[in-house]
Amino acid sequence: MTGTENFETALQTLEQVVDRLENTDLSLEEALSAFEKGVASATRCQKLLQAVETRVELLLKKPDGTFEIDQFEE
């Protein structure tokens, strides 16, 4: 996994790791390696989502029927 991996790729990697851990008999070392890869993918997904969250703008309807753009705040 690389730091330039997009969200979809990181999520797909995470799903593959989870599937492998759930449905394959792995040695302890293989399971640990897969788990580490899954954690790295989950962390990448979380970082990408946080970055998007800070860029999201909300379109808010004002009482007079017009719209204004506001920054998303947690």
N, C-alpha and C positions, 0 to 999 in steps of 0.2 A: 504494500500500500504506500502511496506517495502523498505528499502534502498538496499536490495539485489535483488529486482525485476529486471528481465532482460528487454531489450528493447521491445521485442515482447509482453511481458505481460503488460508492462506499456502502450504501444501503444493500445493494445486491451482494457485496462481499460479506456483509454481516449476516444476511439471510442464509447464504451458503454455509457459513461457519456454524450457525445455529442448527441447520439441517444436518450437517456432518456430525455435530456433537450429539444430536438427538437420535440419529438413525444409523450410526456406524459404530462398530466395536473398535475403539482406539486404544492404543497403549497409553499409559499415563503420560509419557513424554509427548505423544501426538496430541492428546487431549489438551495438555497444557499449552502447547504451541498454537493449537486452533483457538483456544480461549484467549490467548494474548492477541492473536490476530483479530478476533471478534471485538475485544475491548478497544483496540486501536481504531477499528472501523466505526464503532459506536461513538468514540470520542470525536472522530473526524465529522460524523454526521451532526453531532451536537454543536461543534464549532461552526459548521456551515449554516445550520439553522439559526444560531445566535447572530451570525453576520447578516443573514437575511432579515432577521427581526429588527435589527437596527436600521435597515434601509426601507422597511415597509412604511408606506404612508397610508393614512386612512382618509377615505372620502366621506365627509360628514355632511349631512343635510341640515341646513340651518332652518330656523322657524319660518323664514320668509320663502322657503322652497328652493333656495339656491344652495349650491354646494361649496364647501371649502375643503382644502387639503390640509391635514394636520399630521404631525409626526406620531408614529406609534410609540407609546410608552408602556412599559411593563406595569 
